[in-house]
């Protein structure tokens, strides 16, 4: 895997998405948390998480649709994980533990 946990990417293709962070990288896939900018109806930005294959992500980077920008601090990373319900210390979501 080329990128690791806490890597933050800026999004260049979709105006409504600010960027995303790698939550976990394993088995040729990245679990990412994506930050969507607030809309006129929303009071704050929203976050969603999902898995993307490395074979889908790397071409997006090569085409400059997104780009690695920085590594989040542990505190920033923990905050993102809380927003999406990812228990990075246990490798699971709240839904998986319920």
SVG drawing of the C-alpha trace seen along z (x, -y; Angstrom):
<svg xmlns="http://www.w3.org/2000/svg" viewBox="-32 -28 36 36">
<polyline fill="none" stroke="black" stroke-width="0.4" points="0.0,0.0 1.4,-3.3 -0.4,-5.5 -0.9,-5.0 -3.3,-6.0 -3.6,-9.7 -2.7,-10.8 -4.9,-13.7 -5.7,-14.4 -7.3,-17.5 -10.1,-16.9 -9.7,-18.6 -12.5,-17.0 -15.6,-17.6 -16.3,-21.1 -18.5,-19.9 -15.8,-17.7 -12.9,-19.3 -10.8,-16.2 -10.4,-12.9 -8.2,-11.0 -7.0,-7.4 -8.4,-5.7 -6.9,-2.3 -5.0,-0.6 -5.0,3.1 -5.5,5.9 -5.3,3.6 -8.0,1.2 -8.2,-2.1 -10.8,-2.9 -11.3,-6.7 -13.2,-9.5 -14.4,-12.1 -15.3,-15.7 -18.2,-17.2 -18.7,-21.0 -21.9,-22.2 -24.7,-23.0 -27.2,-25.9 -29.5,-23.6 -26.7,-22.1 -25.3,-23.9 -21.9,-22.3 -19.7,-20.1 -20.4,-16.4 -18.3,-13.3 -18.7,-9.9 -16.5,-6.9 -16.2,-4.1 -13.6,-1.7 -11.9,-2.3 -9.6,0.1 -6.0,-1.0 -6.5,-0.4 -9.3,-3.0 -7.5,-5.6 -4.0,-5.6 -5.3,-6.6 -7.2,-9.5 -4.0,-10.7 -2.1,-10.3 -4.8,-12.3 -4.5,-15.0 -8.2,-14.6 -7.0,-14.5 -3.6,-14.9 -1.8,-14.1 -1.3,-17.2 -0.3,-16.4 -0.3,-13.9 -2.9,-14.6 -1.7,-14.8 -3.0,-12.1 -5.4,-14.6 -6.8,-15.6 -7.0,-11.9 -8.9,-11.0 -11.4,-13.8 -12.1,-12.6 -12.5,-9.0 -15.1,-10.3 -17.0,-12.1 -17.4,-8.9 -17.7,-6.5 -14.5,-4.6 -12.8,-3.1 -9.2,-3.2 -7.9,-1.7 -10.0,1.4 -10.4,1.3 -14.2,1.2 -17.2,-1.1 -19.8,-1.6 -22.3,0.4 -20.0,3.4 -19.8,3.4 -23.6,2.9"/>
</svg>
